Amino acid sequence: MLKIRRDLVDAMVAHARRDHPDEACGVIAGPEGSDRPERFIPMLNAARSPTFYEFDSADLLKLYREMDANDEVPVVIYHSHTATEAYPSRTDVSYASEPNAHYVLVSTRDPEKHEIRSFGIVDGVITEEPIEVVESYRFAHTGPDDVPEQ
């Protein structure tokens, strides 16, 4: 299951609407080992295409170096579909290289509403997972060093 804050969902949808009719793409990084998306990072679709997205290789290298320096991982990798449902295409599956990431798709085919779905993609196998949208991540009160709950 993907647990994600509402402001991050809103940011993905806004990015998808802003880049429409081209596909939008980006990453939401989180602390290593946490599975908690926190830092929204919209990326440029280097393909500038309504049917395909591609991260710019230089931007992606910079992003991974930044995440390494911050002890972060890509918890969510998202992109939009502009004319089809929010379901991974064969191309999406072939590019899925982060087995622990949640692959989130936002469909902007309907101008009045959006569709958002999350998937695990490992070794070419697509597994849809539920999304729990929360206002904030709760904290477990364990003492002076409170730790966010998963």
N, C-alpha and C positions, 0 to 999 in steps of 0.2 A: 504494500500500500504506500502511496505517496501522500505524506502529510505536508501541506504547503500553506503559507500565509496568503490571505486574500490579496494583500498589496502586491505580492509577487505574481499572482494570477492576473490581476488587473494590469500589471506592467507588461506581461507577455501579450495579452490581448491588445493593449494599446499599441505595442510595437507592431503586431501583425496588422492591425488596421492602418497604421501610419505607412507601412511599406506596401500595402495592397495597391496595385494588383500583383506586385512581385512577392515572392515568399520571403518572410522574415526568419531570422535565426539568431540563436544566442545560447547562453549558458547561465545557469544559476549555481554558483559555487557554494560549498559549505565546508565546515570543519572536517578534516580527514577523519574517517571512521564514524561519522555522526549520522549520515543519511538525512541531514537537516539542511534544506536549501535556504540560503541566507542572502548572498550577494548577487544581485541581478546584473548581468553583463550582456547587453544587446550587442550583437555583432553585425557586420556588414555582409550581406549576401553577395559574395564576389561574382556569382553567376548572373545576378540581376535578372532573374527569370521568374515568370509566374508559375512555372511547373517544376522548378528544380532549385535547390539551394546548395551553396558551397561556402565553407568558411575560407577566408583568405589565409593562405598558409603562414604568412609572416605574422598576421594578427593572432592566429592560433598558437604559434610558437611563443609569442609574447605573453598570451594568456596563460599557457601552461607554466611558463617560468614564474609568472606572478603568483599563480596558485601554489606552486611548489614553495615559494618564498613565504607564503602566508599559511602553510600547512593546510591547504584546501584541496578539494577534489571537485570535479564536475558532478554535482548531485543530479541536476536536471540539464538535459540538452533538449532545446525546444526549437521547433520551426512551425511555419504555418503552411496550410494548403489553401489555396485561393479559390479553387473551383470544385474541390472534391471533399469527401468526408475526412475527419481526423483519424486516419488509419495509415500506418506506414506503407509506403510503396516499396517495390522491389529494390529501387535505388536507395531508399532510406535504410532498408535492412542491410544492404551491401556495405553501407558506410558506417553502420553502428559498430564502433570499436571499443566502447566503454561498457563492459558487462555489468558493472554495478550502478550505472546511471539509469535514471528514469527518462525515457524518451517521451516528451510531451508534444503533442500535436494540437494546434489550434486551427480550426477551419473558419475561414472568413467568407465562405461562399454565400452566406446569407447576410446581407448588409444590416439586417435588423437584430440579429443575434449571432452568437458564436457557439462553437462546439469545441470542447477541450477534453482530451483523453490522454491517458498515460500508459506506457508500455515498457516492459522489460524486453530487450532484444539481445539474446545470447546465442552465438553460433547459428544465426539465421532463423532462430525460433522466436516468434512474437508471442508475448504473453501480456494480455491486457490486465491492468491492475486498477483497483479503485483509487479515487482521489478524495482525500479529506481536506477541505478548505477550512482553515482556522483563522481567527482574528490575530492571534499571537501564539507563540509556543509557550506552554506553561513551564514553570520552573519547579523543580523538586526542592523543597526547603530542607536541606540536609545539614545546614550549618553555615559558617561564614563563607564557605566557597560553594555557594549554590550552583547547581549544575542544571542546564536545560534538560527537560525530559524529552525522550524520543517520541 
